[in-house]
Amino acid sequence: MSSPHVQTRHKIQELCSIESFEDVLNSCILTDEEKELMRLHYLKGKDFRYIADTLGFSESTIKRKHRKILVKIGNLLA
């Protein structure tokens, strides 16, 4: 069975519209930076290296932040 993080990623990717994606982001307690990370990754298809450069963090920090965001969103979508 896949991990909760993978399941949450699939649920996010299955959202039908940008509005639905934004509704999920706005339903969670996320910083503007966390929302931007999610938009860059899921809506614009940017990889974590690009996002790290854009937001001024290391790639490992962005991956860690992404995982924490998935937990928050996973709790909402459960």
Backbone hydrogen bonds, N-H to C=O, Kabsch-Sander energy under -0.5 kcal/mol:
donor,donor_aa,acceptor,acceptor_aa,energy
7,Q,3,S,-2.1
8,T,4,P,-2.4
9,R,5,H,-2.3
10,H,6,V,-2.2
11,K,7,Q,-2.1
12,I,8,T,-2.5
13,Q,9,R,-2.5
14,E,10,H,-1.4
15,L,12,I,-1.3
21,F,17,S,-2.0
22,E,18,I,-2.8
23,D,19,E,-2.5
24,V,20,S,-2.1
25,L,21,F,-2.3
26,N,22,E,-2.7
27,S,23,D,-1.3
28,C,24,V,-0.9
28,C,25,L,-0.6
30,L,28,C,-1.4
35,K,31,T,-2.3
36,E,32,D,-2.3
37,L,33,E,-2.3
38,M,34,E,-2.1
39,R,35,K,-2.6
40,L,36,E,-2.9
41,H,37,L,-2.1
42,Y,38,M,-3.0
43,L,38,M,-0.6
43,L,39,R,-1.6
44,K,39,R,-1.8
46,K,40,L,-2.7
51,I,47,D,-2.3
52,A,48,F,-2.6
53,D,49,R,-2.2
54,T,50,Y,-2.5
55,L,51,I,-2.8
56,G,52,A,-1.4
57,F,52,A,-2.2
62,I,58,S,-2.0
63,K,59,E,-2.3
64,R,60,S,-2.0
65,K,61,T,-2.7
66,H,62,I,-2.7
67,R,63,K,-2.1
68,K,64,R,-2.1
69,I,65,K,-2.4
70,L,66,H,-2.4
71,V,67,R,-1.6
72,K,68,K,-1.9
73,I,69,I,-2.9
74,G,70,L,-2.9
75,N,71,V,-2.0
76,L,72,K,-1.3
77,L,73,I,-2.7
78,A,74,G,-1.2
